[in-house]
């Protein structure tokens, strides 16, 4: 069985992404984008080796692109990942991940 653990910061990011998408486009689009990110997290836990490594930011930090966002995660075990943050590709990644 696979497992995705979300840090509180990642949960907050998902909420912010949903709210922004809802305000700018629609509830339907917000739900669709939210679901796509959650599905990407499930894909990552099955294929963690497809993530890009971000050693310049933190040891053992990986990222996987979903839409315009990058899902940052650590692999905890063979079947488990921890999602650290979900950040827009244009954000200052290093600053937001180190805080």
C-alpha positions as MATLAB code, in Angstrom:
seq = 'XXXXXXXXXXXXXXXXXXXXXXXXXXXXXXXXXXXXXXXXXXXXXXXXXXXXXXXXXXXXXXXXXXXXXXXXXXXXXXXXXXXXXXXXXXXXXXXXXXX';
ca = [
       0.000    0.000    0.000;
       1.259    3.463   -0.877;
       0.995    6.501    1.328;
       1.299   10.258    0.838;
       1.818   12.401    3.937;
       1.221   16.148    3.628;
       2.993   18.628    5.887;
       0.789   21.439    7.136;
       2.579   23.855    4.785;
       1.625   21.669    1.801;
      -1.992   21.539    2.976;
      -1.962   25.339    3.253;
      -0.475   25.565   -0.252;
      -3.242   23.342   -1.656;
      -5.886   25.486    0.022;
      -4.319   28.678   -1.348;
      -4.100   27.171   -4.849;
      -7.754   26.122   -4.745;
      -8.887   29.546   -3.475;
      -6.869   31.438   -6.095;
      -8.125   29.220   -8.932;
     -11.709   29.582   -7.696;
     -11.436   33.394   -7.576;
      -9.722   33.702  -10.961;
     -11.614   31.037  -12.921;
     -14.318   28.873  -11.329;
     -15.141   26.263   -8.718;
     -15.087   23.574  -11.401;
     -11.596   24.595  -12.522;
     -10.387   24.828   -8.904;
     -11.634   21.301   -8.210;
     -10.077   20.003  -11.430;
      -6.649   21.528  -10.675;
      -6.781   20.379   -7.038;
      -7.582   16.825   -8.164;
      -4.745   16.916  -10.712;
      -2.242   17.864   -7.999;
      -3.528   15.126   -5.680;
      -3.298   12.582   -8.532;
       0.263   13.734   -9.227;
       1.106   13.027   -5.570;
      -0.225    9.487   -5.956;
       1.824    9.105   -9.145;
       4.953   10.318   -7.333;
       4.664    7.721   -4.573;
       4.563    5.025   -7.277;
       7.382    6.646   -9.322;
       9.580    8.720   -6.967;
      12.603    8.304   -9.232;
      10.914   10.579  -11.792;
      11.249   13.550   -9.448;
      13.987   16.111  -10.010;
      16.485   16.321   -7.149;
      16.973   19.769   -5.574;
      20.190   19.269   -3.574;
      21.045   22.964   -3.975;
      18.071   23.700   -1.706;
      18.080   20.733    0.665;
      19.548   17.245    0.894;
      17.168   14.533   -0.365;
      14.609   17.063   -1.647;
      12.771   16.124   -4.829;
      10.319   18.039   -6.986;
       7.707   16.973   -9.506;
       5.883   19.386  -11.805;
       2.090   19.385  -11.922;
       0.599   22.102  -14.095;
       2.254   25.379  -13.091;
       3.232   24.062   -9.646;
       6.074   21.961   -8.285;
       5.327   19.358   -5.635;
       8.334   19.151   -3.302;
       8.764   15.914   -1.390;
      11.025   13.548    0.525;
      10.860    9.818   -0.010;
      10.338    8.259    3.418;
      10.252    4.614    2.333;
       9.695    2.579   -0.805;
       5.935    3.186   -0.637;
       5.720    6.474    1.236;
       6.475   10.128    0.504;
       6.103   13.318    2.509;
       4.944   16.357    0.545;
       6.773   19.381    1.937;
       5.373   22.240   -0.170;
       3.469   22.832   -3.406;
       4.812   26.020   -4.976;
       4.153   27.911   -8.194;
       7.011   27.561  -10.667;
       7.620   31.341  -10.662;
       8.047   31.597   -6.888;
      11.441   31.942   -5.232;
      11.715   28.254   -4.460;
      14.779   28.384   -2.235;
      13.380   31.137   -0.008;
       9.996   29.442    0.353;
      11.471   26.028    1.087;
      14.045   27.153    3.648;
      11.640   29.255    5.743;
];
